[in-house]
């Protein structure tokens, strides 16, 4: 390509993160910004990992990190990190450090409603 033709490496910056995920934009796992993850033992060594996945595992080894923290450390959009995390959860390379079910969400709502009711009765 000729110099000055308008094509440069910087024009790929907006496209590249989504090529990391093969164009996928969602993870099958219900992940939130605050979902914490930690690297599991050598369960993933038989799987071929991308450099981004290996970096993600390196950041999570020994210390649980949230999805948001991982995205910041990898300089990738959160949605891209969620897809990578989903792949690593599927192959057993990562584990949830704060696992909870969707039933836990109902408990949180009930707790907040009880707190709100208690505040209203005191006023």
N, C-alpha and C positions, 0 to 999 in steps of 0.2 A: 504494500500500500504506500502511496506517495505521501511524503511529509505534507502536512497542512490539509489533508483530505478530510479532517474532522473526526477520524477514528482514532481512539487512543485507549490505553489500558484503563484510564479513569472512567471511560464511558461504560465499562463492564461492572463497575462497583455496584450499581443498582441491580444487576442481573445475577451476579455471582452467588449471593447467599441462597437464592432459590435453586441454583444448580446443585448446591451442596445436598439438598434434599431430594433431588431428582424431580423437582417441580411440585412435590407434595407440600401442602400448606397446613395440614392438620395431623395431629397425633391421635391414635385410637384411645390413648390413655387420658383420663380427666386430670390434666395438670394445671396448676395455678401458679401465679408468680411466686407464691410462698412455699410451694411444694419443695421439700428438701430431699436431696438425693445423695447417695454415697456409693462409691465403687465397691463391687463385690469381689471376692477372691477370684482367682484365675479362671473363672467359668467362661470368659469371653475369648480366651486365647486361640480357640479353633476358628474364630470368625475373622474375616478380613475387614479391618476398620479403616475408615477414611482418616486423614490427618486431623480433621475437626473433631471426630469422635474420640480419637486418641487423646487430643488435648483436653476434651471435656472430661474424660476419665481421669486424667492426670490431676485436674483441678479438684475433682471430687474424692480423690484417694485420701483416706484417713480422716477427712473433715466433711461433715454434711454441708452442702451448699444448696441454696434455693435456686429455682429456675432463673429468677431475675439476676442473681449474683453470677450464675454461669454465663448468661447472655452478656453481662457487662465485661466479664473477664475474657470471653471469646470475641468480643466486639462484633456480635451477630444479633440480628433481630430476635426477640423472644420467641416468635412463632417458629423460626428456623431451629432454635434450640429445643423447643418442645418436640419437633419432629425427630431430631437426633436423639433426644432422651427417650422417646417412645421406642425407637429402634434398639437402643441399648437396654431398655427394660425388657423388650421381647427376647433378646439374646442372652439375658441373664447377667449382663455386665454391670448393671446398676440396680440398686434397690432403693425403695422409698425409705427415707429416714424418719418420716412422720406419717406413716400410712393411716388413712382413715377412709371410711366409706361415705357414700352419699347420704346414708342414714345419719351420719354425724352432723351433716348440715342442718337437718331437721331439729336436732338437739340444740344446736346453736341458736336457731330461730326461737325455739321454745324458751331457752334461757333468756334471751333478749326481751321477749314478750313479758316474761315474769318480772324481769328487772324494770321494765317500763311500767307495768302494773303497780309494782311496789313504789315506784317514784310518784306515780299519780295519787296513790292513797296517802302518801305522806304530805303531799301539798294540800 
